[in-house]
Amino acid sequence: MYPRLNIDLTKLKENLNAVSKITKQQGGCSMMIVTKGLCAEPGLANLLLSHPEVDFIADSRIQNIKTFAGCGKKTALLRLPMASEISDVVRYVDLSFNSELATIRLLDQEAERQGKVHDILLMIDLGDLREGIFYQDEDQIFAAVEECLASKHIRFYGVGVNLTCYGAVIPKEDNLSVLVETARKIEEKFKIQLKMVSGGNSSSIYLAERGELPKGINNLRLGEAFLLGNDTAYGTRLPGTVDDALILEAQIIELKHKRSLPIGEIGVDAFGQRPVYEDRGVIKRAILAIGKQDTDPESMIPLDKKIDILGASSDHLILDVSKSDRDYKVGDVISFRLGYSGMLKCATSRYVEKGYL
Ligand SMILES: *Cc1c(COP(=O)(O)O)cnc(C)c1O
């Protein structure tokens, strides 16, 4: 059945080897591989579990982490825990990311109940303005560390930062070295040694590749770099990676010559947008049985370079195939590479079948 997301495990393994080489050999970091981009697909999980260079498997969703609990690798929860998921977090997660004392207290109480010690990474906000205690609020940072150290069932594991997600701030020597400084201040003040200083996601790996990762950063968390081969700071391809390990296939359900301008007064489309149409005259158009419920039309690239994506509704994708060298027919299948948003939606849609190569 189509639509279908084909996952090439051989290519993903190549990517894993490539990002591991950059992260570990060039960057001197431990490596957390992030599975949320593919909703922790079982085949992907097996690849990661059998790969010796993967130190942690991480995801933002507890439902995904549950599926590889007890698998032999350490697990990390990337999104700050909800109060309503605390017991699962303590049960299935080795290391959770935190920024709220109230949540840390809940974790401590629950860990006591389960007879466990739970590891915590304290998130520091260096200006991207998503999660974390703002780096200038040192009193709050120290208070959180103090609370962790005083909690019998919590182990203070280290600090981390997330960048380029909300504020699109790019990791550099100047902001990442603030994280290292914060770590040093905590170590001095409390006479402890941090196990982890996690320097960010796929937007930080370019620094490791250039040998510019500030000394003291000892972990990176990689999703997109591994799945799609992207350095997400500047959008370049990481050496040794491929961008076609994931291929989306969808089937043509209508193929007709039609004009490119709609007829009648133009209101708003199914998503409340006022569309703008380019007059291409009469064109050969294909409708594919896939839509915005399953993918992001802005985040898919046809392998046939002579195809243009014109638009989409919930269940239909409209293509201009006039210039293609191929003589498409109803029932033919068209293939696409994906960007991050396209991948996320395809992986999440239960209408997109997942297959392995
Ligand atoms: C999603 C996420 C990552 C992975 O991001 P990529 O850009 O896919 O590498 C890392 N850390 C946190 C906190 C995340 O939420």
The ligand as a Gaussian input file, in Angstrom:
#p B3LYP/6-31G(d) Opt

LIG

0 1
 C       14.834000      17.132000      19.219000
 C       15.927000      17.398000      20.167000
 C       17.246000      17.072000      19.827000
 C       17.637000      16.527000      18.476000
 O       17.551000      17.550000      17.517000
 P       18.147000      17.360000      16.035000
 O       18.151000      18.731000      15.490000
 O       17.219000      16.452000      15.315000
 O       19.499000      16.787000      16.188000
 C       18.235000      17.284000      20.777000
 N       17.944000      17.805000      21.988000
 C       16.691000      18.154000      22.351000
 C       16.454000      18.728000      23.700000
 C       15.641000      17.957000      21.453000
 O       14.384000      18.301000      21.811000

